[in-house]
Amino acid sequence: MSNLSTSTIISVVLTTTEPWINPGNPFYEKYKNYGVIWPVAPALLAILTCVIIGFWCNGNIVVATWKTRSLHGTCNYLLAISAAADSIHGLSQFIQAFIFFTGINFIPLSLCVYLQTFSLSGLNFGIVLILLIGIDRVYSVMFPGRHRTMNSNHYMILMMTICMAYNIFLLYFTYDFALKNPKEPSGCSIVDAMPSTPGNIWFYLCIVLNILTVLCYVIVWFAIKFKSGVSNSTKRVFKSLSLVTASVFFGWTINAICRLTLTFLEVQLETFWFAGMYSGIFVNIACGLNYFILYATSNEYSYVFKLYLNCVSEKLLGRPVVIDRRISIQPSIVSTRI
């Protein structure tokens, strides 16, 4: 019954989508209805593993921020929204996995964009939020008094407006290209949903935003180094966020270097796609690293994370897995905005 259901689903998808795909692309002609492209399967399985682990990690950050009064600062909120955006971005992999492991391999670009719009929004939000967190840190270090007394609700509305505007701007070019080329074959990874012009625009904006983010942390580093009156908590936050930013920058940089190198070498589309799948592993690793970085470098986050780990382990194993004196005595957490 399971096999019959699966084959029925595949047949329906094929008969529905194949007539709407432009033929002639050598890569498409070789792999359409080819079955599972096994040389790439390990990459996709690794990515799916990273995404599933990332759901737990990013979910912990969101829940910790929501429930812990000491994590109700603007920077904490931005980190939580960034974690949620990374998980939304990760949902794209399940769409690609269905197309890949059923052996369909391609659907029309227009359908791909419709399916990936939610995940594309998560991707776009995540990229710009990394910069906004950096800007928030510059503001808090250079103008600490104003940062502490500002209206945080208005501030967060402004930040979300910037994210939404950036997302709409990129989705406009994505939809514009897809509507003009609806029958282009697409493997429907999140990158495949942005071919040609929209992909180039996204790529170069990503580079610009990453450079600006690094510049923000350079400014914060100089301020901490040479400005008097910078609190120890600000210094600790800087260490955590610097590592978070470095992990994201590292993941995207490896992906970018791979793609730029292959473009310069003018390799075949098949090679480009295969290599892109494996370089995408680093991006998805970076999307789940925030949890481990905050666990290792932030006392407040690690305390809450350990509570959640013990809560889960006690239900599953009947005992806590993390021994921490702070957890056993359960002290009150002092409210501090970072």
Disulfide bonds with the S-S distance in Angstrom:
Cys112-Cys188 2.42
